[in-house]
Amino acid sequence: MAQVLEFKLPDLGEGLTEAEIVRWLVEVGDVVAVDQPVVEVETAKAMVEVPCPYGGVVTARYGEEGTELPVGAPLLTVAVGEPADGRADGQVRSDAATEGTRTEGARSDGARAEGARAGSRTEGSGNVLVGYGTSEAPARRRRVRPDRPAPAAPARDAQPATNGTAPGGPASAREAVDGPVPVISPLVRRLARQNGLDLREMTGSGPDGLIMRADVEYALRAAAAQGAAAQERPAPVAQPSAPAVATPGVTRVPLKGIRGAVADKLSRSRTEIPDATCWVDADATELMRTRAAMNAAGGPKISVLALLARICTAALARFPELNSSVDTEAREVVQYQDVHLGFAAQTDRGLVVPVVRDAHARDAESLTAEFARLTEAARAGTLTPAELTGGTFTLNNYGVFGVDGSTPIINHPEAAMLGVGRIVPKPWVHEGELAVRQVVQLSLTFDHRVCDGGTAGGFLRYVADCVEQPAVLLRTL
């Protein structure tokens, strides 16, 4: 007998609470295999293809392309196993598109319990994302009266309920959270904690009372409205504001996805970090000659960015204060032994900062290869959340845009960023005589809480010395 199993949007990690459907990879009636990607979604960090943990026939999809769904909302349903009426798989596939899914009540009561009891008969997923995996679904049996009429079947691409509750009743939210409070997102917990809200006294609008960020924001607005009791007004409604009236000649671009995440991070950096910037011009002629000699010797080509990254890791070994972050709650500076080097990459979807893990342990050839791999993945939109987080220091080569200098904004929660301008011929005094040399401007923005100007100046001066005389690096190799 076939069971209709519901696949929900899994937790994609790193505190992400929603994702936008970019492209469906399957249609209703298609046969899918275990771990086959069924939908491409965009989070605030990357484009992700989501694999389905079930194998069978797709009976319904939830959400049109462009729809934003919260974690835990239903994505699609899959009929698993042999059909009860003995039809062939091809018949099921052709009928699924017209029939939709099993009845909503049967799916929520009988089918989900049947799916759990069929643990040994249903093939499980080996491609585990946070929120679902190979374990059996919790069995919860309920008898379905045969004389009770079945509700209408959901339409194709049906939208989830406005409060985030899946049709047919989702699994208990308390089974998907850590602790007695029905909250998944750590951002929601932190927002409530910072504003003194007791989550145990709140009722969420999500599945089975799951507390969403909108619930906390609504509670904060309601408390503010009660405090300002000078005049009575209706309590604010926890729903998106009405779209602004279109104005001729004005275009409104939504701040969502990667662009929204970048906006939030940059605003937070400017708000929380007391930053300062210092800069210096350096003669990069010898660095460019050294690179040319390395590439002429054969083997993979070495990039300028890789050489600058190698210089950065050597400088951070001398000035570890800049390879750190600030724990504001503990009032501590956290220094890191390993250098996970982020670098700014401009893509069609916006600015992203991939991270090269253990950059301090890589040579110039390895750094070049890793920069190339991550840059290609960034342009293709296939970077994983793990490849976009965990950086301890960022290198920003804005010289590729044809500019000389900038005052970088620190990539929160890091403590510093090195900016590199274009390398161009300029008049320069070399060995007491005026000459045309390859000159570059280097700028360092740093968190003034982790160090003073002397440390920042020493770091920048060491970087400039290595650029002007690459042989200085031999001391640390």
Protein Blocks (a to p, Z undefined) as FASTA:
>chain_A
ZZddddddddebjhiabdcdfbdcbdehiacdehiafbdcddfkbccddddfbdcddfbd
ediehiacdehiafbdcdedjdfklpafklmmmmmmmnopadfklmmmmmmmmmmmmmmm
pccdfbdcehiajbdcddddddddfklccdddddehiacdfkopaghiaadfklmpgcjb
dcfblklmmmmmmnopafklpccfbeehiacfklmmmmmmmmmmmmmmmbccdddddddd
ddddddehiacdddehjllmmmmmmmmmmmmmccddddddddfklmmmmmmmmmmngpjd
ddfklmmmmmmmmmmmmmmmlmccddfklopacddfbdcdddddddfkbccddddehkll
pcfklmmmmmmmmmmmmmnopacfklmgoiabdcddfklnopabdcdddddfbfbdcddd
ddddddddeehiacddddddddddddfklpcfklmmmmmmmmmmmmmmmmlmmmmZZ
